[in-house]
Amino acid sequence: MNQSVLLEESTTRSIIGAFFEVARWLRFGLLESVYATALEYELRDRGHEVGREVWVPVHYKSWEIGRQRLDMIVDERVVVEVKSSAALPPTARAQPLTYLRCTRLEVGLLLHFGPSKAAFERVIYPKNLPSNRRNPENRRDPRPPSVLMRGRSDATGARPGLDPP
């Protein structure tokens, strides 16, 4: 049986588990900051190091042109973007990818505390591929982000796709 290895698998699995735990307890209707705070406590309780509202530099060529605030970085390995809107805006899916491009990190999670279902998307931006290196002949990676995993939880708290078969 051939099983692929996911980047930061154990960390993302733990974050996703914490996300569903928070969603089960708090349900829909609160501010993003409330969910992010609860998620931070849950992650710390699970032994993770959590950076909240982390500012990272944004570069254009060799110049630092600004800074961007990330919702959360877990264990200095995974970028986490939290959303709590009724519907996930189309631009939300691009945020974790953009944040990964601004950092040395390769894995991001978009966590949506939605009205009927909590849902997540796992995004990767591998830094070790030649097409992702800063290179004058290849300034932009034309490939879409790799969404390796998506998942939802219904009102009962079920977590399809998270537990091994």
Secondary structure as GFF3:
##gff-version 3
##sequence-region A 1 165
A	DSSP	alpha_helix	9	26	.	.	.	ID=ss1
A	DSSP	alpha_helix	32	45	.	.	.	ID=ss2
A	DSSP	beta_strand	50	60	.	.	.	ID=ss3
A	DSSP	beta_strand	63	74	.	.	.	ID=ss4
A	DSSP	beta_strand	78	83	.	.	.	ID=ss5
A	DSSP	three_ten_helix	90	93	.	.	.	ID=ss6
A	DSSP	alpha_helix	94	102	.	.	.	ID=ss7
A	DSSP	beta_strand	107	113	.	.	.	ID=ss8
A	DSSP	beta_strand	118	124	.	.	.	ID=ss9
A	DSSP	three_ten_helix	130	132	.	.	.	ID=ss10
A	DSSP	beta_strand	146	153	.	.	.	ID=ss11
###
